[in-house]
Amino acid sequence: MRRGDLIAERYELDHGLGRGGMAEVWCARDVRLDRPVAVKFLAREFSDDPEFLVRFFAEAQSVASLSHPNVVSVLDFGQFEDRPYLVMEYVSGGSLADLAGKPLLPERVLEFIEQAARGAGAAHANGVVHRDLKPANILLDDEGRPKLADFGIAASRGGERMTQTGQAIGSPHYISPEQVSGQTATPASDVYSLGIVLYQLLTGVRPYEHENLTAVAISHVDSEPDPPSAFNDDLDPTMDALVLRCLSKDPEERYADGDELADAIASESYLYENEHLLDIDDDVPRRGVGRKVALGVAALLVVTAVAVAGMLSSGSRDPAPATNDEPSTEQEISQPNKPKPSPDSTAEPSLTTTGSSDSEPKEEPAGNRRADSRRSGGGGGKPAPGDAEPEPEPTP
């Protein structure tokens, strides 16, 4: 591709925006409407796979039918010099990858994920699953509004299956357990990926970090993540319920689709999924406290409730037997030597870049932050400087 090339007698290439292993993206000018657009050219090797091209153009047509403020619009598609291409709206505000690792208010993070989930929900309602959601594929417009890009491209050719070299078609840090196991991606798979993004924006780290991508992918199947509040002392632990439900190994235990996740954020229903966490003493240290502690507290409350119910009523039914809530995986993946976690949380390489992903991250707009007393003043809040510490209540 060269500057000045005219695609379909309409899109004049101006300058490159980014290049990855599967595609390169150019900024172009729509000479008919006199507006900027982004043109993504897939690598030439994909032109030799007729079955892939059929699926690619069919999915491009499906995504082009979507009209949602949180989805990057697909305007046109075709082939140029045997290169399949997509023409999309030009989004100039960077992506969530630019904000990963930056200090963000939890309220602002929830706004990002709620809107991204709305975009995913619109796709799910039309039978489209993204399959490669990650910060670099969640673009930001000039107003800071998230817009999902790259629907289905990375997964259309056989899905995110691992190769012998330990690489994956897709993004192993954000892939769902069922995709690692070779199962079909569903809307719940996108919810899992959004949960990883939510985790990263809240804590500055991803839940699974290893020295090679194979170990990262396997961790999605057989490792439980630490709660986000273990990495952020200022994070309300009630947020853990929202994130950990998104990251359930069993797709049926997650929010069913993007709209259900967005509704949970908007209604704050996640605050009551683990309501007992609201009463945890602020002075109890949370760093390093795993999920077992929260589950132990829940189990204790259940046992207490059953005992009280037994004393207050006679002839009541026996309590249901305890069950193992840990999800199981049908397909076992063996890994002889799992590497130790790496402290380095590098950015996931992007297949689509419509902004300058290598530039300095942008500060979040202050005007977009919203104050929410229930989130900022919940169980994980800390006293403001100068405030008196509450006296601990005597233990009976």
Secondary structure, DSSP 4 states (H G I P E B T S, - for coil): --TT-EETTTEEEEEEEEE-SSEEEEEEEETTTTEEEEEEEE-GGGGG-HHHHHHHHHHHHHHHT---TTBPPEEEEEEETTEEEEEEE---S-BGGGTTTS---HHHHHHHHHHHHHHHHHHHHTT-------GGGEEE-TT--EEE---STTTTTT-S-B-TTS-BSS-GGG--HHHHTTPPP-HHHHHHHHHHHHHHHHHSS-S---SSHHHHHHHHHH-PPPPGGGT-TTS-TTHHHHHHHHT-SSGGGS-SSHHHHHHHHHHTGGGGTTGGGGGS-TTS--TT--HHHHHHHHHHHHHHHHHHHHHH-SSPPPPPPP---S---SS----SSPPPPPS--PPPPPS--SS-TTSPPPPPPGGG----HHHHTSTT--PPTTPPPPPPPPP-
